[in-house]
Amino acid sequence: MDPVVPTPVADQLFGQVQIELDHEGGTLRVSGEGLPTVEIRRSPDTEVATHVPIGTRDPARLTLLVDGVEETPRPAKG
């Protein structure tokens, strides 16, 4: 079974938003008609914290892409 289950969400400001979380693979992708595609990827050798959706909050272990352009992640407690 595919670990990624796309979840559509209706947002009043951005319209239909697609959220895809692959906790095992370490990827979170958010996209939609009214916003840029954003992807956060966890480094493959990262020790995974199960209580964190992406597996870590360590910015050195994360890559953030906004419309394909790498940005600096600044994770915080959710």
VOGUKE-586635 format. One record per residue (C-alpha): residue in one letter; x, y, z. Coordinates in nm, 2 decimals, padded with zeros to 4 digits. Layout:
BEGIN
mardren;u;v;w
a;X;Y;Z;
...
***
This chain:
BEGIN
mardren;u;v;w
m;00.00;00.00;00.00;
d;00.12;00.35;-00.09;
p;00.22;00.54;00.24;
v;00.12;00.87;00.08;
v;-00.25;00.95;00.10;
p;-00.33;01.28;-00.06;
t;-00.57;01.48;00.15;
p;-00.77;01.75;-00.03;
v;-00.88;02.05;00.19;
a;-01.10;02.34;00.09;
d;-00.96;02.67;00.21;
q;-01.16;03.00;00.19;
l;-00.86;03.20;00.07;
f;-00.66;02.96;-00.14;
g;-00.94;02.73;-00.27;
q;-00.87;02.35;-00.31;
v;-00.54;02.26;-00.14;
q;-00.37;01.92;-00.17;
i;-00.17;01.79;00.13;
e;00.05;01.48;00.09;
l;00.25;01.34;00.39;
d;00.49;01.05;00.35;
h;00.60;01.00;00.71;
e;00.81;00.70;00.63;
g;00.98;00.86;00.33;
g;01.01;01.20;00.50;
t;00.82;01.42;00.26;
l;00.54;01.67;00.31;
r;00.40;01.84;00.00;
v;00.13;02.11;-00.01;
s;-00.01;02.24;-00.34;
g;-00.31;02.41;-00.49;
e;-00.44;02.65;-00.75;
g;-00.40;02.96;-00.53;
l;-00.05;02.89;-00.38;
p;00.30;02.78;-00.48;
t;00.39;02.41;-00.43;
v;00.58;02.37;-00.11;
e;00.78;02.06;-00.02;
i;00.97;01.97;00.30;
r;01.20;01.67;00.28;
r;01.38;01.50;00.57;
s;01.74;01.38;00.52;
p;01.73;01.00;00.47;
d;01.98;00.93;00.76;
t;01.78;01.12;01.02;
e;01.66;00.95;01.34;
v;01.28;00.98;01.32;
a;01.08;01.13;01.60;
t;00.73;00.97;01.57;
h;00.55;01.26;01.73;
v;00.67;01.50;01.45;
p;00.48;01.46;01.12;
i;00.79;01.51;00.90;
g;01.01;01.32;01.16;
t;01.23;01.60;01.28;
r;01.24;01.97;01.36;
d;01.62;02.00;01.31;
p;01.67;02.25;01.02;
a;02.00;02.09;00.93;
r;01.81;01.77;00.85;
l;01.54;01.94;00.64;
t;01.52;02.07;00.29;
l;01.25;02.32;00.20;
l;01.15;02.39;-00.16;
v;00.90;02.66;-00.26;
d;00.80;02.63;-00.63;
g;01.13;02.44;-00.68;
v;01.35;02.71;-00.52;
e;01.54;02.60;-00.20;
e;01.46;02.81;00.10;
t;01.58;02.81;00.47;
p;01.35;02.61;00.69;
r;01.27;02.75;01.03;
p;01.07;02.48;01.21;
a;00.91;02.53;01.54;
k;00.68;02.33;01.77;
g;00.34;02.29;01.62;
***
